[in-house]
């Protein structure tokens, strides 16, 4: 081989050397490849959960003619709708939306007359029944309904219900397009919904979004019997009373309120479930008013400290803070500090979930409460009374400091005289005003001077002496459940003394 190489020309020698090098490289590469594991197969992709975006044009074409504009003449004076300047000073809360109150293109400054509220409605039967919000027509002397074809009719208010914020109107027309009623109980978060209304007087404006939550309570309005639908659909002033629609074009709610700092849309909107609204409609048609069942109890939620004091395994349920004398609950033996865990077999997660279930039933209905008392479960049968809107309680007058009255919580009380009791709506044997707080535990629990202590546990207290006697046996580690009234409302507050007769 050596002689052969010597006999080859230099050019050929170079070729052989190169060939040998390539051959070695190929062998080396093949060897490495044999030792390298094959790449793993790509993981299977997750299934597609959302396919494309919906096109609402056909839905709007079909249902749009059944949506109407509602104009209510409140009367000659200033209306109860706030101006925009007043709105800007209002704290953040749920706002209802009337007609325009700000300058708009093609409109004179100041918008419409302040004595006119504008909203939306929708036709629910071809013989002229129209559904809208109570607050759109509340106090109106005259109501005008304008159809999509620009015909106008003077409407009769068949009935209106403040608790559900539903009003039923009737216009003298037949053969009208109407909306199909859906089932709001089947709504789920994430579902597409559409709103059609007249924001700022712009008739038949269409917006879309999703259901954000269902069964929402509203602590800022007197509507504890409405489990609101929360959406992110853009709605503004003038959308009140308009329909919330599912993708089948069925109405599932009535747009009613927004959560806003400025009065405009901020991504949180609320609608009345159509099931609640139609329950009100049936009663308004038949008797002109809406009646609801009443248990006759005051409720509040349960925190961890209260659950521990009551011997509960968790914070689920509604805590009974008061029982109205003579009510169905009182006759059935329901007591303060009972915890309602289910109503007619439906679990109660918190205090706000019980009133809608009770209010949906008629007076006289026989119901079953599953309660926990002293750590033991029991069922109680209650015959519902009829709901009446209570008179608001007055805010207490200033409290005069009393001489030191000591108890383990360091609460200095003050007796309330007869005139104060009448202003507060208190019974003769309940209510001790807090003059000042000297105990750290009571301060940390949120008690304040001016609060009214109505009871310790289930026992009413009507004097400083009674309060001190009820608290006297408390030891460090014990927990006192104090029923406290503040600003016209009352709730239980759990307080545990850290040291005997503790002071700051």
C-alpha positions as CSV (number, residue, x, y, z in Angstrom):
1,X,0.0,0.0,0.0
2,X,2.9,2.3,0.9
3,X,4.5,1.7,-2.5
4,X,1.2,2.3,-4.3
5,X,0.8,5.6,-2.6
6,X,4.3,6.6,-3.5
7,X,3.5,5.9,-7.1
8,X,0.4,8.0,-7.3
9,X,0.6,11.6,-8.4
10,X,0.4,14.2,-5.7
11,X,-3.1,15.3,-6.9
12,X,-4.4,11.8,-6.6
13,X,-2.8,11.4,-3.2
14,X,-4.7,14.4,-2.0
15,X,-7.9,12.9,-3.3
16,X,-7.4,9.7,-1.5
17,X,-6.5,11.4,1.8
18,X,-9.7,13.5,1.5
19,X,-11.7,10.4,0.8
20,X,-10.3,8.7,3.8
21,X,-11.1,11.6,6.0
22,X,-14.7,11.8,4.8
23,X,-15.1,8.1,5.3
24,X,-13.9,8.3,8.9
25,X,-16.2,11.2,9.5
26,X,-19.2,9.3,8.2
27,X,-18.3,6.3,10.4
28,X,-18.0,8.5,13.4
29,X,-21.3,10.3,12.7
30,X,-23.0,6.9,12.3
31,X,-21.6,5.7,15.5
32,X,-22.8,8.8,17.5
33,X,-26.2,8.6,15.9
34,X,-26.5,5.0,17.0
35,X,-25.8,6.1,20.6
36,X,-28.2,9.1,20.6
37,X,-31.8,8.4,21.6
38,X,-34.5,9.3,19.1
39,X,-36.4,12.6,19.9
40,X,-39.6,12.2,21.8
41,X,-42.8,12.4,19.9
42,X,-44.7,15.7,20.4
43,X,-47.3,15.7,23.2
44,X,-50.9,15.6,22.1
45,X,-52.4,19.0,22.0
46,X,-55.3,19.9,24.4
47,X,-58.7,20.0,22.7
48,X,-59.9,23.3,21.4
49,X,-62.4,24.8,23.9
50,X,-63.3,28.0,22.1
51,X,-63.8,28.1,18.3
52,X,-64.0,31.5,16.7
53,X,-66.1,34.5,17.7
54,X,-69.9,34.6,17.4
55,X,-71.6,36.8,14.8
56,X,-74.7,38.5,16.4
57,X,-76.1,40.1,13.2
58,X,-78.8,37.5,12.7
59,X,-79.8,37.6,16.4
60,X,-80.1,41.4,16.3
61,X,-82.1,41.4,13.1
62,X,-84.6,39.0,14.7
63,X,-85.0,40.4,18.2
64,X,-84.3,44.1,17.6
65,X,-87.8,45.1,16.6
66,X,-89.1,44.0,20.0
67,X,-86.9,46.4,21.9
68,X,-88.4,49.8,22.7
69,X,-87.5,53.2,24.0
70,X,-89.3,54.2,27.3
71,X,-89.7,57.9,28.2
72,X,-91.2,58.8,31.6
73,X,-92.4,62.3,32.4
74,X,-91.6,62.6,36.1
75,X,-93.3,66.0,36.5
76,X,-92.6,69.6,36.3
77,X,-89.9,69.9,39.1
78,X,-86.5,68.5,39.2
79,X,-86.4,64.8,38.8
80,X,-84.8,62.3,41.2
81,X,-82.0,61.5,38.7
82,X,-78.7,63.1,39.7
83,X,-76.9,65.6,37.5
84,X,-73.4,64.6,36.3
85,X,-71.8,67.0,38.8
86,X,-73.6,65.2,41.6
87,X,-72.6,61.9,40.2
88,X,-68.9,62.8,40.3
89,X,-69.2,63.4,44.0
90,X,-71.0,60.2,44.7
91,X,-69.0,57.3,46.2
92,X,-68.5,54.1,44.2
93,X,-71.7,52.1,44.3
94,X,-74.3,50.4,42.2
95,X,-75.9,53.0,40.0
96,X,-79.1,52.9,38.1
97,X,-79.1,54.5,34.7
98,X,-81.6,57.1,33.6
99,X,-81.5,59.1,30.4
100,X,-78.8,61.5,29.3
101,X,-77.7,64.2,31.7
102,X,-74.7,65.5,29.8
103,X,-74.2,67.4,26.5
104,X,-74.2,65.0,23.6
105,X,-73.6,65.6,19.8
106,X,-76.8,67.0,18.1
107,X,-78.3,67.7,21.6
108,X,-78.6,71.0,23.4
109,X,-76.4,71.5,26.5
110,X,-77.8,69.7,29.5
111,X,-79.5,67.0,27.5
112,X,-83.2,66.4,28.1
113,X,-85.4,68.0,30.6
114,X,-84.5,66.9,34.1
115,X,-88.1,66.0,34.7
116,X,-87.8,63.2,32.1
117,X,-86.2,59.8,32.6
118,X,-85.3,57.7,29.6
119,X,-84.7,54.0,29.5
120,X,-85.3,50.9,27.5
121,X,-88.0,48.2,27.5
122,X,-89.0,45.1,25.5
123,X,-92.2,43.6,24.3
124,X,-93.1,40.3,26.0
125,X,-96.4,39.6,24.2
126,X,-97.9,40.7,20.8
127,X,-100.9,42.3,22.5
128,X,-98.7,45.1,23.9
129,X,-97.3,44.2,27.3
130,X,-93.9,45.8,27.8
131,X,-91.3,45.1,30.5
132,X,-88.9,47.7,31.9
133,X,-87.4,48.7,35.3
134,X,-89.4,50.2,38.2
135,X,-86.9,53.0,38.6
136,X,-87.4,54.1,35.0
137,X,-91.1,54.9,35.5
138,X,-91.2,55.5,39.3
139,X,-93.2,58.6,40.0
140,X,-94.0,59.2,36.3
141,X,-97.2,61.1,35.4
142,X,-97.0,60.0,31.8
143,X,-95.1,57.2,30.0
144,X,-94.4,57.1,26.3
145,X,-93.2,54.0,24.5
146,X,-91.5,54.4,21.1
147,X,-91.2,51.3,18.8
148,X,-88.4,50.5,16.4
149,X,-90.6,51.6,13.5
150,X,-90.9,55.1,15.2
151,X,-94.5,54.6,16.2
152,X,-95.3,56.1,19.7
153,X,-97.9,55.1,22.2
154,X,-98.9,56.4,25.6
155,X,-98.4,53.5,28.0
156,X,-100.4,52.4,31.1
157,X,-98.4,51.3,34.1
158,X,-100.1,48.0,35.0
159,X,-97.9,47.6,38.1
160,X,-94.5,48.2,39.4
161,X,-92.4,46.4,42.1
162,X,-89.5,48.2,43.8
163,X,-88.0,45.1,45.4
164,X,-87.4,43.4,42.1
165,X,-87.1,46.7,40.1
166,X,-89.6,45.5,37.6
167,X,-92.4,47.5,35.9
168,X,-95.1,46.1,33.6
169,X,-96.5,48.5,30.9
170,X,-99.4,48.1,28.4
171,X,-99.6,49.9,25.1
172,X,-102.8,49.9,22.9
173,X,-101.4,47.9,20.0
174,X,-101.6,44.3,18.6
175,X,-99.6,42.1,16.3
176,X,-96.4,43.3,17.8
177,X,-93.0,41.5,17.7
178,X,-92.1,40.0,21.1
179,X,-89.1,38.4,22.7
180,X,-89.0,34.8,23.8
181,X,-88.4,34.2,27.5
182,X,-85.5,32.0,28.3
183,X,-84.4,30.3,31.5
184,X,-81.9,32.4,33.6
185,X,-81.4,29.4,35.9
186,X,-79.3,27.7,33.3
187,X,-76.9,30.6,32.9
188,X,-73.2,29.9,33.6
189,X,-70.1,32.1,33.9
190,X,-68.4,32.5,30.6
191,X,-71.5,32.3,28.5
192,X,-72.0,34.9,25.7
193,X,-74.8,37.4,26.2
194,X,-76.0,40.5,24.3
195,X,-77.7,43.7,25.4
196,X,-79.8,46.0,23.3
197,X,-80.8,49.4,24.7
198,X,-80.7,53.2,24.4
199,X,-77.5,54.4,26.2
200,X,-77.5,58.3,26.3
201,X,-80.6,58.3,24.0
202,X,-78.8,56.3,21.2
203,X,-81.6,53.9,20.4
204,X,-81.0,50.2,19.6
205,X,-77.3,50.2,20.5
206,X,-76.0,46.6,20.7
207,X,-73.2,45.4,23.0
208,X,-72.0,41.9,23.9
209,X,-69.9,40.2,26.5
210,X,-70.0,37.2,28.8
211,X,-71.7,36.3,32.1
212,X,-69.2,37.1,34.8
213,X,-71.2,35.5,37.7
214,X,-74.7,34.5,38.8
215,X,-76.5,34.9,42.1
216,X,-74.8,38.1,43.0
217,X,-76.3,40.1,46.0
218,X,-76.5,43.9,46.1
219,X,-75.7,45.4,49.5
220,X,-76.1,48.9,48.2
221,X,-79.8,48.7,47.3
222,X,-83.0,47.4,48.9
223,X,-83.1,44.3,46.6
224,X,-82.1,41.4,48.8
225,X,-84.6,39.2,46.9
226,X,-82.8,39.5,43.6
227,X,-79.9,37.1,42.7
228,X,-78.3,39.4,40.1
229,X,-76.6,38.2,36.9
230,X,-73.2,40.0,36.7
231,X,-71.8,40.6,33.1
232,X,-69.1,42.5,31.4
233,X,-71.5,43.8,28.7
234,X,-71.1,47.5,28.2
235,X,-74.2,49.3,29.4
236,X,-74.7,52.9,30.4
237,X,-77.4,55.4,31.3
238,X,-80.5,54.7,29.2
239,X,-79.9,50.9,29.1
240,X,-82.1,50.5,32.1
241,X,-84.9,48.0,31.4
242,X,-83.4,46.6,28.3
243,X,-83.1,42.9,27.6
244,X,-80.1,40.7,28.2
245,X,-80.2,38.0,25.6
246,X,-78.5,34.6,25.2
247,X,-77.2,33.4,21.8
248,X,-80.6,31.9,21.0
249,X,-82.2,35.3,21.1
250,X,-84.1,34.5,24.3
251,X,-84.3,37.2,27.0
252,X,-82.5,35.9,30.2
253,X,-82.4,39.2,32.2
254,X,-83.3,42.9,32.5
255,X,-80.3,45.2,32.6
256,X,-80.6,47.2,35.8
257,X,-77.5,48.5,37.4
258,X,-73.8,49.1,37.0
259,X,-70.8,49.4,39.4
260,X,-69.2,52.7,38.7
261,X,-67.1,55.6,40.0
262,X,-68.3,58.0,37.3
263,X,-71.7,56.9,36.3
264,X,-70.3,55.3,33.1
265,X,-69.4,51.7,32.2
266,X,-66.5,50.2,34.1
267,X,-66.8,46.5,33.1
268,X,-69.2,45.4,35.9
269,X,-72.9,45.3,35.0
270,X,-75.9,43.7,36.6
271,X,-79.2,42.3,35.3
272,X,-82.3,41.0,37.0
273,X,-82.9,37.3,36.1
274,X,-85.9,36.9,33.8
275,X,-87.3,34.2,36.1
276,X,-87.5,36.7,39.0
277,X,-89.0,39.3,36.6
278,X,-91.7,37.0,35.2
279,X,-92.7,35.9,38.7
280,X,-93.4,39.6,39.4
281,X,-95.1,40.0,36.0
282,X,-97.6,37.2,36.7
283,X,-98.5,38.8,40.0
284,X,-98.7,42.4,38.6
285,X,-101.1,41.1,35.9
286,X,-103.3,39.2,38.3
287,X,-103.5,41.5,41.4
288,X,-101.5,44.7,40.6
289,X,-98.8,44.0,43.2
290,X,-96.1,41.5,44.2
291,X,-96.3,39.6,47.5
292,X,-93.4,37.6,48.9
293,X,-92.9,35.1,51.6
294,X,-91.3,36.2,54.9
295,X,-89.5,34.2,57.5
296,X,-89.3,37.1,60.0
297,X,-85.6,36.9,60.8
298,X,-82.5,39.1,60.4
299,X,-79.4,37.4,58.9
300,X,-75.7,37.9,58.6
301,X,-72.7,36.0,57.3
302,X,-70.4,33.9,59.4
303,X,-66.6,34.6,59.8
304,X,-64.0,32.2,61.1
305,X,-64.1,33.6,64.7
306,X,-67.9,33.3,64.8
307,X,-67.8,29.7,63.4
308,X,-65.3,28.8,66.2
309,X,-67.5,30.3,68.9
310,X,-70.6,28.6,67.5
311,X,-68.9,25.2,67.2
312,X,-69.4,25.0,63.4
313,X,-67.1,23.0,61.1
314,X,-67.0,25.8,58.5
315,X,-68.4,29.3,57.7
316,X,-71.3,28.1,55.5
317,X,-74.8,29.2,56.3
318,X,-76.7,32.3,57.5
319,X,-76.5,33.4,61.1
320,X,-79.8,34.5,62.7
321,X,-79.2,37.8,64.5
322,X,-82.8,38.6,65.3
323,X,-86.2,37.0,65.3
324,X,-89.3,39.2,64.8
325,X,-91.9,38.6,67.5
326,X,-95.0,36.9,66.1
327,X,-93.3,35.9,62.8
328,X,-93.4,32.4,61.3
329,X,-89.8,31.8,62.4
330,X,-90.7,32.9,66.0
331,X,-93.7,30.6,66.1
332,X,-91.5,27.7,64.8
333,X,-89.0,28.3,67.6
334,X,-86.1,29.8,65.6
335,X,-83.7,31.6,67.9
336,X,-80.9,34.0,67.8
337,X,-77.5,32.4,67.0
338,X,-79.2,29.6,65.0
339,X,-77.3,28.9,61.8
340,X,-79.5,28.1,58.8
341,X,-77.6,25.6,56.6
342,X,-80.3,24.7,54.1
343,X,-83.8,25.9,53.0
344,X,-86.2,23.3,51.6
345,X,-83.1,21.1,50.9
346,X,-81.2,23.8,49.1
347,X,-77.8,24.4,50.7
348,X,-77.3,28.0,52.0
349,X,-73.7,29.1,51.4
350,X,-74.0,32.6,52.9
351,X,-76.6,35.0,54.2
352,X,-77.3,36.6,50.8
353,X,-78.4,33.3,49.2
354,X,-81.4,32.7,51.5
355,X,-83.7,35.8,50.9
356,X,-84.2,35.1,47.1
357,X,-85.3,31.5,47.9
358,X,-87.8,32.8,50.6
359,X,-89.0,35.7,48.5
360,X,-89.8,33.4,45.5
361,X,-92.5,31.6,47.6
362,X,-95.9,32.9,48.4
363,X,-97.1,33.9,51.9
364,X,-98.5,30.8,53.7
365,X,-96.0,28.4,52.1
366,X,-94.8,25.7,54.4
367,X,-91.0,25.5,54.4
368,X,-88.2,23.5,56.1
369,X,-85.1,25.1,57.7
370,X,-82.1,22.9,58.4
371,X,-80.3,24.6,61.2
372,X,-77.4,24.2,63.6
373,X,-77.9,25.1,67.2
374,X,-75.3,24.6,69.9
375,X,-73.4,22.3,67.5
376,X,-76.4,20.1,66.8
377,X,-78.3,19.8,63.5
378,X,-82.1,19.9,63.4
379,X,-85.0,20.7,61.0
380,X,-87.6,23.3,61.7
381,X,-90.9,23.7,59.8
382,X,-91.9,27.4,59.2
383,X,-95.0,28.8,57.6
384,X,-94.1,32.0,55.8
385,X,-95.7,35.3,56.5
386,X,-96.0,38.2,54.0
387,X,-93.2,40.6,53.4
388,X,-93.8,44.3,54.3
389,X,-91.2,47.0,53.7
390,X,-90.0,48.1,57.1
391,X,-89.7,51.8,58.1
392,X,-86.0,52.9,58.2
393,X,-84.6,53.2,61.7
394,X,-83.2,56.6,62.7
395,X,-79.5,57.1,63.3
396,X,-78.9,57.4,67.0
397,X,-78.4,60.9,68.5
398,X,-75.1,61.7,70.2
399,X,-74.3,59.5,73.2
400,X,-73.4,61.2,76.5
401,X,-70.5,59.5,78.2
402,X,-71.4,57.6,81.4
403,X,-69.4,56.9,84.5
404,X,-67.1,54.0,84.1
405,X,-68.9,50.7,84.1
406,X,-66.4,47.9,83.9
407,X,-66.7,44.5,82.3
408,X,-64.1,42.0,80.9
409,X,-64.4,43.6,77.4
410,X,-63.7,47.2,78.7
411,X,-67.0,48.5,77.2
412,X,-68.3,51.6,78.9
413,X,-72.1,51.7,78.3
414,X,-74.8,54.3,78.6
415,X,-78.5,53.7,79.3
416,X,-81.0,54.8,76.6
417,X,-84.1,56.8,77.6
418,X,-87.6,56.3,76.3
419,X,-87.4,59.0,73.6
420,X,-84.2,57.6,72.2
421,X,-85.7,54.1,72.1
422,X,-88.7,55.4,70.1
423,X,-86.4,57.1,67.6
424,X,-84.3,54.0,67.2
425,X,-87.3,51.7,67.0
426,X,-86.1,49.6,69.9
427,X,-88.1,47.5,72.3
428,X,-88.4,48.7,75.9
429,X,-86.1,45.9,77.1
430,X,-83.2,46.1,74.5
431,X,-80.4,48.5,73.7
432,X,-77.4,49.8,75.5
433,X,-75.4,52.6,73.9
434,X,-71.6,52.4,73.9
435,X,-70.1,55.5,75.4
436,X,-66.5,54.5,74.8
437,X,-64.3,51.5,74.4
438,X,-61.4,50.9,76.8
439,X,-60.7,47.2,75.8
440,X,-58.3,46.3,73.1
441,X,-60.3,43.2,72.0
442,X,-63.5,45.2,71.6
443,X,-61.7,47.8,69.5
444,X,-60.0,45.2,67.3
445,X,-63.4,43.6,66.8
446,X,-64.7,46.9,65.3
447,X,-66.9,48.2,68.1
448,X,-67.3,52.0,68.2
449,X,-68.7,54.6,70.5
450,X,-72.3,55.3,69.4
451,X,-73.0,51.6,68.6
452,X,-76.0,50.1,70.3
453,X,-75.7,46.6,71.9
454,X,-79.0,44.8,71.6
455,X,-78.1,41.4,73.0
456,X,-75.3,39.2,74.3
457,X,-75.8,35.8,72.7
458,X,-79.5,35.1,72.7
459,X,-80.2,37.4,75.7
460,X,-81.4,40.9,75.2
461,X,-79.8,43.7,77.2
462,X,-81.7,46.9,78.1
463,X,-79.4,48.5,80.6
464,X,-75.8,49.0,81.4
465,X,-76.2,46.8,84.5
466,X,-77.7,44.0,82.4
467,X,-74.8,44.3,79.9
468,X,-72.2,44.0,82.6
469,X,-74.0,41.0,84.2
470,X,-74.0,39.2,80.9
471,X,-70.3,39.9,80.3
472,X,-69.2,39.3,83.9
473,X,-68.5,35.6,83.5
474,X,-66.3,36.0,80.5
475,X,-62.8,34.6,80.8
476,X,-59.7,34.9,78.6
477,X,-60.3,32.6,75.6
478,X,-64.1,32.8,75.8
479,X,-66.0,34.5,73.0
480,X,-69.0,36.8,73.4
481,X,-71.4,37.2,70.5
482,X,-72.7,40.8,70.7
483,X,-75.7,41.9,68.6
484,X,-74.8,45.4,67.6
485,X,-76.8,48.0,65.8
486,X,-75.1,50.8,63.8
487,X,-76.6,53.2,61.3
488,X,-80.0,51.4,61.3
489,X,-78.6,47.9,60.7
490,X,-77.6,45.2,63.1
491,X,-75.2,42.3,63.1
492,X,-73.4,39.9,65.5
493,X,-69.8,40.7,66.3
494,X,-67.6,38.1,68.0
495,X,-65.3,39.5,70.7
496,X,-62.8,37.5,72.8
497,X,-61.2,39.1,75.9
498,X,-57.4,38.6,76.0
499,X,-57.1,39.5,79.7
500,X,-59.6,40.0,82.5
501,X,-61.0,43.6,82.5
502,X,-58.5,44.5,79.8
503,X,-57.7,48.1,79.1
504,X,-55.7,49.9,76.6
